[in-house]
């Protein structure tokens, strides 16, 4: 059954009853969520390239479907690359904005948003059940500082955010792509950091966490080498898990199995400091 928008006239979509699954209620050709996230928001408008994510199809529960139907028009957006977001208008205030890439089911995002209501969280993922779950959590907790994006974070950064728009970037437990031939798919690469640096204000913090040690070492290496960032740790190594980052269910399962979780906290260096670093390095 297609998730694309139909070009033929259709009967008005019936109002959705909260708590009732709409999984089997669609007519042929009807979009999965008429007012919700699109299956491929950017379509073919941008170049084909290696992606760091793989969209997953899985069952959307009745609660998630209800949240997507009710809340997406106000709190969600498709990463279509066709406009620059006015973040102050989008959130309705001028609070600092942190971008979170890949939020899974959204429990950590919601917990951090509830603990820090003075910070807005722009959370982007491609997993529809997770989008619905996060919207549901935000609604239940009465959070007004979470907005949910659907699509490719690279297009969001490059096409839809203004320079210096962000006060932080969070990448928690990204896909490690463990096979060597897939390492090029990992998100934390020099080109990604160069792009992210253009959207981060000086002093903004990039916070990464992973339980895949080889990927942690790569993250540390590329972040340390990038002139736009500096390690917040005096010894130049990994950071202790900060108290503000909750232990996720996934992380807890890994810790029970003996996995080592590494956090990295790097600060966006002001432009004049970057010039100073280059001058010192050339001596």
SULCOR-V660766 format. One record per residue. N is the residue number from 0. RES is the residue in three letters. PHI is phi in whole degrees, -180 to 180 (none if undefined). D_FIRST is the distance of its C-alpha to the first C-alpha in whole Angstrom. Layout:
BEGIN
n:N res:RES phi:PHI d_first:D_FIRST
n:N res:RES phi:PHI d_first:D_FIRST
END
This chain:
BEGIN
n:0 res:UNK phi:none d_first:0
n:1 res:UNK phi:-74 d_first:4
n:2 res:UNK phi:-99 d_first:7
n:3 res:UNK phi:-80 d_first:9
n:4 res:UNK phi:-70 d_first:12
n:5 res:UNK phi:-79 d_first:12
n:6 res:UNK phi:-97 d_first:15
n:7 res:UNK phi:-100 d_first:16
n:8 res:UNK phi:-61 d_first:18
n:9 res:UNK phi:-130 d_first:16
n:10 res:UNK phi:-67 d_first:18
n:11 res:UNK phi:-55 d_first:19
n:12 res:UNK phi:-73 d_first:17
n:13 res:UNK phi:-66 d_first:19
n:14 res:UNK phi:-61 d_first:21
n:15 res:UNK phi:-88 d_first:20
n:16 res:UNK phi:-86 d_first:22
n:17 res:UNK phi:-54 d_first:24
n:18 res:UNK phi:86 d_first:23
n:19 res:UNK phi:-108 d_first:20
n:20 res:UNK phi:-65 d_first:17
n:21 res:UNK phi:-104 d_first:14
n:22 res:UNK phi:-57 d_first:12
n:23 res:UNK phi:-108 d_first:11
n:24 res:UNK phi:-95 d_first:12
n:25 res:UNK phi:-80 d_first:9
n:26 res:UNK phi:-80 d_first:9
n:27 res:UNK phi:-60 d_first:7
n:28 res:UNK phi:87 d_first:7
n:29 res:UNK phi:-78 d_first:9
n:30 res:UNK phi:-63 d_first:9
n:31 res:UNK phi:-61 d_first:9
n:32 res:UNK phi:-131 d_first:13
n:33 res:UNK phi:-53 d_first:14
n:34 res:UNK phi:-111 d_first:18
n:35 res:UNK phi:-115 d_first:17
n:36 res:UNK phi:-65 d_first:16
n:37 res:UNK phi:-85 d_first:14
n:38 res:UNK phi:-67 d_first:12
n:39 res:UNK phi:-146 d_first:15
n:40 res:UNK phi:-62 d_first:18
n:41 res:UNK phi:-83 d_first:20
n:42 res:UNK phi:54 d_first:18
n:43 res:UNK phi:-104 d_first:20
n:44 res:UNK phi:-76 d_first:23
n:45 res:UNK phi:-128 d_first:25
n:46 res:UNK phi:-63 d_first:26
n:47 res:UNK phi:-79 d_first:25
n:48 res:UNK phi:-155 d_first:27
n:49 res:UNK phi:-68 d_first:27
n:50 res:UNK phi:-104 d_first:25
n:51 res:UNK phi:-91 d_first:26
n:52 res:UNK phi:-132 d_first:23
n:53 res:UNK phi:-133 d_first:20
n:54 res:UNK phi:-56 d_first:17
n:55 res:UNK phi:-115 d_first:16
n:56 res:UNK phi:-102 d_first:13
n:57 res:UNK phi:-151 d_first:14
n:58 res:UNK phi:-68 d_first:14
n:59 res:UNK phi:-97 d_first:15
n:60 res:UNK phi:-74 d_first:18
n:61 res:UNK phi:-61 d_first:19
n:62 res:UNK phi:-66 d_first:22
n:63 res:UNK phi:-67 d_first:20
n:64 res:UNK phi:-63 d_first:17
n:65 res:UNK phi:-62 d_first:20
n:66 res:UNK phi:-65 d_first:22
n:67 res:UNK phi:-63 d_first:19
n:68 res:UNK phi:-67 d_first:19
n:69 res:UNK phi:-81 d_first:23
n:70 res:UNK phi:-106 d_first:24
n:71 res:UNK phi:-59 d_first:22
n:72 res:UNK phi:-58 d_first:23
n:73 res:UNK phi:-98 d_first:27
n:74 res:UNK phi:-115 d_first:27
n:75 res:UNK phi:-118 d_first:24
n:76 res:UNK phi:-155 d_first:23
n:77 res:UNK phi:-90 d_first:21
n:78 res:UNK phi:-82 d_first:23
n:79 res:UNK phi:-101 d_first:22
n:80 res:UNK phi:73 d_first:26
n:81 res:UNK phi:-104 d_first:27
n:82 res:UNK phi:-157 d_first:30
n:83 res:UNK phi:-96 d_first:32
n:84 res:UNK phi:-71 d_first:32
n:85 res:UNK phi:-91 d_first:35
n:86 res:UNK phi:-66 d_first:35
n:87 res:UNK phi:-64 d_first:38
n:88 res:UNK phi:-71 d_first:36
n:89 res:UNK phi:-64 d_first:33
n:90 res:UNK phi:-91 d_first:35
n:91 res:UNK phi:81 d_first:37
n:92 res:UNK phi:-165 d_first:40
n:93 res:UNK phi:-109 d_first:42
n:94 res:UNK phi:-68 d_first:41
n:95 res:UNK phi:-59 d_first:41
n:96 res:UNK phi:-119 d_first:37
n:97 res:UNK phi:-113 d_first:36
n:98 res:UNK phi:-94 d_first:33
n:99 res:UNK phi:-114 d_first:31
n:100 res:UNK phi:-103 d_first:29
n:101 res:UNK phi:77 d_first:26
n:102 res:UNK phi:-100 d_first:27
n:103 res:UNK phi:63 d_first:25
n:104 res:UNK phi:-92 d_first:25
n:105 res:UNK phi:88 d_first:27
n:106 res:UNK phi:-62 d_first:30
n:107 res:UNK phi:-65 d_first:33
n:108 res:UNK phi:-58 d_first:32
n:109 res:UNK phi:-65 d_first:32
n:110 res:UNK phi:-64 d_first:35
n:111 res:UNK phi:-71 d_first:37
n:112 res:UNK phi:-66 d_first:36
n:113 res:UNK phi:-68 d_first:38
n:114 res:UNK phi:-76 d_first:41
n:115 res:UNK phi:-136 d_first:41
n:116 res:UNK phi:-67 d_first:40
n:117 res:UNK phi:-82 d_first:42
n:118 res:UNK phi:-117 d_first:40
n:119 res:UNK phi:-87 d_first:36
n:120 res:UNK phi:-117 d_first:33
n:121 res:UNK phi:-100 d_first:31
n:122 res:UNK phi:-107 d_first:28
n:123 res:UNK phi:-126 d_first:25
n:124 res:UNK phi:-159 d_first:23
n:125 res:UNK phi:-117 d_first:19
n:126 res:UNK phi:-96 d_first:18
n:127 res:UNK phi:-59 d_first:16
n:128 res:UNK phi:-58 d_first:18
n:129 res:UNK phi:-66 d_first:21
n:130 res:UNK phi:-61 d_first:21
n:131 res:UNK phi:-65 d_first:20
n:132 res:UNK phi:-66 d_first:23
n:133 res:UNK phi:-65 d_first:26
n:134 res:UNK phi:-60 d_first:25
n:135 res:UNK phi:-63 d_first:26
n:136 res:UNK phi:-62 d_first:29
n:137 res:UNK phi:-61 d_first:30
n:138 res:UNK phi:-66 d_first:30
n:139 res:UNK phi:-64 d_first:32
n:140 res:UNK phi:-88 d_first:34
n:141 res:UNK phi:69 d_first:35
n:142 res:UNK phi:-85 d_first:34
n:143 res:UNK phi:-112 d_first:35
n:144 res:UNK phi:-115 d_first:35
n:145 res:UNK phi:-126 d_first:31
n:146 res:UNK phi:-128 d_first:29
n:147 res:UNK phi:-117 d_first:25
n:148 res:UNK phi:-106 d_first:24
n:149 res:UNK phi:-119 d_first:20
n:150 res:UNK phi:141 d_first:21
n:151 res:UNK phi:-84 d_first:23
n:152 res:UNK phi:-64 d_first:27
n:153 res:UNK phi:-65 d_first:28
n:154 res:UNK phi:-66 d_first:27
n:155 res:UNK phi:-60 d_first:28
n:156 res:UNK phi:-64 d_first:31
n:157 res:UNK phi:-77 d_first:32
n:158 res:UNK phi:-108 d_first:31
n:159 res:UNK phi:-120 d_first:30
n:160 res:UNK phi:-122 d_first:34
n:161 res:UNK phi:-78 d_first:37
n:162 res:UNK phi:-56 d_first:40
n:163 res:UNK phi:59 d_first:41
n:164 res:UNK phi:-79 d_first:39
n:165 res:UNK phi:-110 d_first:38
n:166 res:UNK phi:-104 d_first:41
n:167 res:UNK phi:-179 d_first:39
n:168 res:UNK phi:-139 d_first:36
n:169 res:UNK phi:-121 d_first:35
n:170 res:UNK phi:-133 d_first:33
n:171 res:UNK phi:-105 d_first:33
n:172 res:UNK phi:53 d_first:32
n:173 res:UNK phi:-69 d_first:30
n:174 res:UNK phi:-57 d_first:28
n:175 res:UNK phi:-78 d_first:31
n:176 res:UNK phi:41 d_first:30
n:177 res:UNK phi:-67 d_first:33
n:178 res:UNK phi:-71 d_first:33
n:179 res:UNK phi:-57 d_first:35
n:180 res:UNK phi:-69 d_first:33
n:181 res:UNK phi:-101 d_first:31
n:182 res:UNK phi:-58 d_first:33
n:183 res:UNK phi:-65 d_first:33
n:184 res:UNK phi:-85 d_first:29
n:185 res:UNK phi:-62 d_first:31
n:186 res:UNK phi:-70 d_first:31
n:187 res:UNK phi:-78 d_first:35
n:188 res:UNK phi:-134 d_first:36
n:189 res:UNK phi:-55 d_first:39
n:190 res:UNK phi:-64 d_first:37
n:191 res:UNK phi:-64 d_first:35
n:192 res:UNK phi:-65 d_first:38
n:193 res:UNK phi:-63 d_first:40
n:194 res:UNK phi:-65 d_first:37
n:195 res:UNK phi:-59 d_first:37
n:196 res:UNK phi:-61 d_first:40
n:197 res:UNK phi:-72 d_first:40
n:198 res:UNK phi:-103 d_first:38
n:199 res:UNK phi:-101 d_first:40
n:200 res:UNK phi:-70 d_first:44
n:201 res:UNK phi:-55 d_first:47
n:202 res:UNK phi:93 d_first:47
n:203 res:UNK phi:-63 d_first:43
n:204 res:UNK phi:-109 d_first:43
n:205 res:UNK phi:-95 d_first:40
n:206 res:UNK phi:-120 d_first:39
n:207 res:UNK phi:-115 d_first:37
n:208 res:UNK phi:-146 d_first:37
n:209 res:UNK phi:-154 d_first:36
n:210 res:UNK phi:-106 d_first:37
n:211 res:UNK phi:-105 d_first:37
n:212 res:UNK phi:-59 d_first:40
n:213 res:UNK phi:-60 d_first:40
n:214 res:UNK phi:-70 d_first:37
n:215 res:UNK phi:-59 d_first:40
n:216 res:UNK phi:-65 d_first:43
n:217 res:UNK phi:-65 d_first:41
n:218 res:UNK phi:-56 d_first:40
n:219 res:UNK phi:-61 d_first:44
n:220 res:UNK phi:-65 d_first:45
n:221 res:UNK phi:-74 d_first:42
n:222 res:UNK phi:-68 d_first:43
n:223 res:UNK phi:-64 d_first:47
n:224 res:UNK phi:-78 d_first:47
n:225 res:UNK phi:-80 d_first:45
n:226 res:UNK phi:-69 d_first:48
n:227 res:UNK phi:-86 d_first:46
n:228 res:UNK phi:-133 d_first:46
n:229 res:UNK phi:-134 d_first:49
n:230 res:UNK phi:-71 d_first:48
n:231 res:UNK phi:-78 d_first:49
n:232 res:UNK phi:-93 d_first:51
n:233 res:UNK phi:-61 d_first:55
n:234 res:UNK phi:-85 d_first:54
n:235 res:UNK phi:75 d_first:51
n:236 res:UNK phi:-112 d_first:49
n:237 res:UNK phi:-74 d_first:46
n:238 res:UNK phi:-101 d_first:47
n:239 res:UNK phi:-62 d_first:47
n:240 res:UNK phi:-60 d_first:44
n:241 res:UNK phi:-69 d_first:45
n:242 res:UNK phi:-62 d_first:45
n:243 res:UNK phi:-77 d_first:42
n:244 res:UNK phi:-96 d_first:39
n:245 res:UNK phi:-66 d_first:38
n:246 res:UNK phi:-79 d_first:38
n:247 res:UNK phi:-77 d_first:34
n:248 res:UNK phi:-60 d_first:33
n:249 res:UNK phi:-61 d_first:32
n:250 res:UNK phi:-64 d_first:35
n:251 res:UNK phi:-60 d_first:37
n:252 res:UNK phi:-64 d_first:35
n:253 res:UNK phi:-67 d_first:36
n:254 res:UNK phi:-63 d_first:40
n:255 res:UNK phi:-62 d_first:40
n:256 res:UNK phi:-90 d_first:40
n:257 res:UNK phi:91 d_first:42
n:258 res:UNK phi:-69 d_first:40
n:259 res:UNK phi:-101 d_first:42
n:260 res:UNK phi:-102 d_first:40
n:261 res:UNK phi:-116 d_first:42
n:262 res:UNK phi:-105 d_first:42
n:263 res:UNK phi:-128 d_first:42
n:264 res:UNK phi:-127 d_first:44
n:265 res:UNK phi:-121 d_first:45
n:266 res:UNK phi:-104 d_first:46
n:267 res:UNK phi:-70 d_first:45
n:268 res:UNK phi:-83 d_first:49
n:269 res:UNK phi:-58 d_first:50
n:270 res:UNK phi:-60 d_first:51
n:271 res:UNK phi:-68 d_first:54
n:272 res:UNK phi:-68 d_first:54
n:273 res:UNK phi:-61 d_first:52
n:274 res:UNK phi:-63 d_first:55
n:275 res:UNK phi:-64 d_first:57
n:276 res:UNK phi:-63 d_first:55
n:277 res:UNK phi:-64 d_first:55
n:278 res:UNK phi:-65 d_first:59
n:279 res:UNK phi:-67 d_first:60
n:280 res:UNK phi:-66 d_first:58
n:281 res:UNK phi:-83 d_first:59
n:282 res:UNK phi:-73 d_first:63
END
